[in-house]
Amino acid sequence: MRFYPLDLSIIIVNFNRKDFLDICLNSLFNSINSLPYSYEVIVVDNNSTDGSVELIENKYKKIVLIKNRDNLGFGKANNIGIKHSRGNFILFLNNDTYVYPGSIETLIKKMHEYKNVGAAGCLILNEDLSLQLSFGKMIDFSNEFFQKYLANYYYRLKWGRAPKKGINIYTDWISGACLITRADILEEIKYFDENFFMYTEEVDLCKRIKDKGWKILYTTDTQILHYRGKSTQLINKKTVLEYRKSQLYFYAKHYGEEKVKYLKMYLFFKFSFILVLINLINTFTKKDSSYYREKIDTYRRLLKFIKNFKYSDYHI
């Protein structure tokens, strides 16, 4: 087992989001300036070309900067950060977040208080300070529709626009936008699964932590703001495909071949229907036809991938 000389390592993966990265780092250092724990901040940059690296080198010289030669994705980049980390606790933080004062300290205190907790996440707010759903039951057909379309409304009705402090519940997964865990647990489960390029990797991580007997905690006693999706807006066509790749791989890894088959059928029907609608709209609407052509191309690529996805190629 490794020796961890620091209390906390904060790992941020960045790819071409200099503007939001600057906001994130400013807020982070304002939050941890008086932190009564030893810490380090690690930024793993996935070959950004927008000046992100220069920003860190010139403005945030205390940061441990790791410069990848390629865009390695979220999980693999985080694993590189983990291997360079020295903290007993590790906090994964998105580059498009704003950290409020005291947030990090509260999360560490929760990990000390709840000895049975292997990972914890906090209340995450949208830009308008409303609730951003950042936890849930394990991904499966039984809650697919609820989690995607109804859960956010359900919890807003239950807790209000943004829940008050004092809610501490065990859940199946928490968002990777702000997730704290124990370094020795990460070492035991062999870190993130690098077969996930982006999306669902934190759900897989939480599942494997739970499988080791640990609890996953969601708390509203502290909060961060998340400019949701800003880190992926620049590569929209790729993210559409990567999300479904991750979803299918997750089913192949954790569920049987039959569920993978049903998921493929559902996704193929869903996106075939969407493609037909887009084609009809493109036929009768001449406004910005290049937009529709790009959408058509994206969904054709997606349908091809779904059709060719084989359980035997991905099952572990």
N, C-alpha and C positions, 0 to 999 in steps of 0.2 A: 504493500500500500504506500502511496506517495505521501510525502510530508508537505503540509500546507502552512507556510509561514505567515500568511495573511488571513484576515477574517473574510474578506470578500473580493471576488473578481467580477467586474462588470464587463460583459462582452457585447459589442455592437457590430453587426455586419452591415457594410455599406456598399451600395452600388449606384453611382451617379446621382446622389441626392445631397449635394453639397449644401443647398439652401436649408433643407430640413435637418441635416446633420448638425449644422451650426446651431440651430435652435435647440436641438436635443442636448448637445454637449454643454451649451451655456446653462440650460436649466439643470442639467445633471450636476455640474460642478457647484452651482449655487445650492443644490440640495445636499450635497455630501461634504461641503466645506467644514461643517462642524460635526461630521459623523464620528461618534466615539468608537470607531472600529478602524482597523487598518484595512486599506483597500488598494486596488489598482483598476484602471480603466483600459480595456483592450479594444481597439477598433481593427476589425479585419476587413480590409478593402478588396473588393472583387474586381480589380482592374478598372477603376473609375477613370473617366477621361474628362471630367467636368471641373477639375481643380479640387476635388475632395481631399486628396493626399496633401496637396500644398497647403490647404486650410489647416489641417492638423499639424503639419510640420512647422507652420509659422505662428499659429495661434494657441495650439494645445500641446505644448511640448512635453507635458507630463504623461501624455498618453503613450501606451505601448502600441505602436502602429505596425501591423502586419500587412504587407503588400503582396497580394496574389497576382500572378501573371495572367489569369483568366477569371471569368465569372464562374465560380465553382458552385453557386447556389447557396441557400441558407444553411442547410444542415452541415455540409462539408466545411464551409467557412467557419461555422461555430465550433466544429470539432477541432479545427486548427487553433482557434482561440483557446479552447479548453486545454489543449496540450501545452500551451504556453502559460497557462494560468497558474497562480500560486495561492488562490483563496480557498478557504474551507467551505464557503458558500459561493455559488456562482449565479449571477443574475444575468439572464438574457434580455436584452432591451432592443426594441426596434429603433431604427434611425429616424423614424418619423413620429417620435413621441415627445411630449413635454413633461418633465418630471417636477412635481410639486415638492416644496420643502418638507422634509420629514418622511417622505414616502419610502425611501430606501431603508431608513432606520426602522420604521414600523415593520417592514417585511422581514428584516433580520430578527426582530424581537418575536415575531410570530413563529419563525422557525425554531427559536429557542424555547418558546412557550409550548408549542405543539411537537412533542418529541416523536410522535408517530407520523409526522407529515414529511413526505419525501419531496414535494414540490408545492409551491404556493403562488397564487396570482392575486392581483388586487382589482378594485373597481376601475374600469377603463371608461373614459368619457369621450364622446364625439366633440367636434369643434364647437357645437352649440351647447355643450355641457350636458347633453342627454346621455342616457345609458347606452354603452356599446357592449353588446353581448360578447363575453369573453370566456365563457365556460359552458359546460353542458354534459349531457349523457354521452356514453360511448357511441361513436358512429356506427349506425346499423340501419337496415330498412325500417325497423320499428320506430325510429325517431327521425328519419331523414327529412320528412316533410315538416314535422313540428319544429325541428332545430333551424331549418332554413327559412321558413315562412312565418311561423307563429311564435316561436320562443321569445323573440325580442319584444313583441307586443304583450305577451303573457307577463313577463317580468316587469315591464313598464306599468302595467295595470296593477300588479301585485305590490311593487315597491315605490311607484311614482316615477317621475321623469328621470330622477337620479336617486338611488337608494341612500338612506342615511347610514351613519356608522353603526357598528354593532352586529352586522350580519357576518357570521363565520360558518360556512357550510362546506361539507365534503362533496366533491363532485368527481367526474370521471376524467375531465381534461380542463386545462386552462390555456389561454392564448399565449403564444410565444412572443407577443408584443412586450410582455413584462412577466417573466417567469423566473422564480428563484428556486434553486434546488441545492442539494448537498454534493460536494465534489466526489466523495467516496461512492455515492450512489451512481453517479455518472460513470465512474470508473468500473463499477460492477456490471452495469448494463451495456458497457461499450459505446457510450455516447449516442449521438444522433445516428439514425440509419441514413447513410449517404445515398441510398437509392431514391430518396425524396429530394428532388432538386429544390422545390419550394412547395409550400402548402402541405398540411396534415402531418408534418414531421413532429410537431409538438404534441399532437394527439397520440401518435405512435410512442413518443417518449413517455408521456404520462401513463399510457397503458402498460408499458414495460416496467415502469416504477411501481404501479399498482400490483402488477403480477408478482413483484418481490415482497408484497405485504405492506407497502407504505400507503398512506392516505394522500389525497390531493386536496388542497385547501383553497377556497375562494373567500376573500375577505373584503369588506367595504370600509374597513377601518383606515384605509389609505387609498390613494388614487393617483392615476396619471391621465394625461390627455393623449389621444392617439389620432393623428391625421390619417385616418384609415385609407390604405391603398395607395398612398403617395409614392411609396418605394417601388411600385409595380406599374404605375401609369405609363411609363415610357416604353414598356414592352408588352402592350396589351395582348397582341395576337399570340405571343408565346405563353403568356400567363394563362390564357384560356385553355390551351392544350396541357400545360404543366399541371393545372389543378385537377384535370380529369385523369392524367397519368398517375398522380399521387393517390387519387381516390380509388382507382382500380387496383393499384399496387397494394394499398392498405387492405382492401378486401382479400386480395390474393394471399397476403401475408398472414392475416389473422382469422380469416373465415374460410369455409370450404369452397370447392370448385362450383357447387351449385349456386351459392350466393353471388359469385363472380358472374356466372351466366345470367342470372336475373338482373344484376346491375347493368351488364352490357345491353341486355334487351331494353331495359328502361331508358338508358342513356341514348341508345340508337333511335328509339322511337321519338324521344323528346327532341333531339337535335335534328332529326329528319323533318319533323313537324315545323320546327323553327326555320329550317332552311327553305321549306316550301313557302312559308309566309314571307320570308325576306325576298325570295324570287318574285312573288306576286307583287309585293310593294315596289320592288325595283322595276318591274314591268310597267306599272301604272303611274309611277312617280319618277319624274325626270330630275327632281331636285337632288343634287349632290350624289349622282349615281356612283361615283368612285367610292363613296362610303359604303354603299350596299355591296359593291363588287368585292371590297375587302372583307366584309362580313361573310359573304358567300364563300370566299376562298377559305376563311378561317374555319367555318363549320364543315366544309368538305374535308379539310385536313383532319378535323376532329373525328368525323364519322369514319374516315379511313383507319385512324388509329384504333378506335373502339372496335371496329370490325376485326382488325388484325391482332388485337390483344389476346394473348394466350396465357391461360392460368399456369401452364407448365413452365413457361419462361420466367415467371416472377415468383412463384410460390417457394417459400423457404421451409 
